[in-house]
Amino acid sequence: MVKNSSFMCNILPRAYFNRPTLTVARSLVGKYLVRENGTGQLAGRIIEVEAYVGPSDKACHASKGRTARTDVLFGSPGVSYVYLIYGMYHCLNVVTDREEFPAAVLIRAIQLDGLLIDGPGRVCRALGIDRTLNRLDMTIGKQLWFEEREKRTGRTPIGAFPRIGVDYAGSWAKKPWRFRLLSGEPALSGRRALRS
């Protein structure tokens, strides 16, 4: 647990998320997801994300239109979209691209205190994220936000793969829109993993 973070000036601003979703998704790998829980801060380095790009993307929740659930996706970039799957697992997304274009990036894996937490449900459980944090502005540095703590070099190995669990989306399921820091990267070598 990190207390009194010295990295607050590096909170990712709204302009960072107001860009094409695939650009944001790839660039988020290596950034930090920070959770303020009232007693201190938990900060996990982002290892894996997935991009969901607009109403034409059959894997995107907004592909069936604007509903009470998906309304947040049509709003401001940099806002959280937290939903429940299987009645028990929360998943954290951050809204991306321009307003009225529903798109987001799902946080799938982080490295926290030397432990690789693999799976969006486990990420939320580890950081205490639930639907009370839905529609939170993640650009103001309260409760939940993203930070840049170290510059990523151009040689950082990031792989692009099909998204997980979206076979129902047909050809959209084959899009290489899942970005992951590869295990050959020194920070991941020899780490234990929790998987969902």
C-alpha positions, -999 to +999 in steps of 0.1 A: +000+000+000+013+034-010+005+064+013+008+101+004+017+094-032+043+117-047+029+111-082-003+131-080+009+156-105+010+128-131-027+120-131-038+113-166-061+142-178-093+141-198-074+149-230-055+116-226-087+096-229-103+119-255-084+101-283-090+070-304-097+040-282-070+017-296-044+045-290-056+049-254-057+012-248-022+004-259-008+034-241-024+025-208-003-006-206+025+002-181+005+031-165-008+028-129-043+024-117-046+040-082-073+035-056-077+057-026-096+036+000-097+060+029-067+046+047-042+050+019-036+042-017-032+010-037-014+014-070-012-014-096+008-013-128-015-020-157-005-053-175-034-060-198-064-041-212-091-046-239-106-020-262-143-017-271-148+006-300-182+021-308-217+009-317-205-012-346-183-033-324-205-063-316-185-070-284-192-035-271-221-031-246-234-002-266-238-022-298-275-027-290-281+010-284-282+035-256-297+021-224-296+031-187-266+008-183-247+020-213-255+057-211-222+064-194-203+051-225-218+080-245-205+106-220-173+123-211-140+105-217-121+097-185-152+085-166-154+051-151-179+024-164-182-004-137-206-033-143-213-067-127-209-100-146-221-134-135-238-117-106-206-116-087-176-100-105-172-063-111-153-050-142-137-016-145-136+003-178-127+039-186-147+058-212-126+069-242-128+088-275-152+117-281-186+123-264-216+105-279-193+078-294-196+049-270-162+033-264-141+022-235-110+003-223-114-026-199-087-031-173-079-069-173-047-073-153-024-053-130+007-059-110+002-051-073+029-054-047+048-079-069+017-100-075+002-104-110-036-101-106-050-115-138-086-110-147-109-080-145-129-094-116-099-100-095-085-066-103-117-050-089-117-072-059-081-064-051-087-027-053-122-026-037-139-014-069-177-019-073-207-002-088-206+026-063-176+039-084-196+038-117-196+072-135-167+084-114-146+111-131-112+094-131-093+126-141-096+145-108-076+123-085-103+112-060-110+076-051-099+061-084-076+074-112-047+067-135-011+079-132+020+079-153+049+070-130+076+059-154+082+066-190+078+035-212+105+030-238+097+021-274+112-014-267+086-023-241+072-056-253+034-053-258+015-080-276-019-076-294-044-105-291-081-112-297-103-103-268-115-129-243-150-142-239-166-124-268-171-153-293-208-141-296-194-110-315-186-130-346-158-116-367-154-088-341-141-114-317-110-118-338-099-082-336-065-080-319-078-054-294-064-069-262-030-054-253-007-071-228+027-065-214+046-096-225+059-120-198+095-115-211+095-080-196+117-081-165+090-067-142+069-098-148+096-125-146+091-150-118+059-133-105+031-153-090-003-148-106-039-147-095-063-155-124-100-152-127 
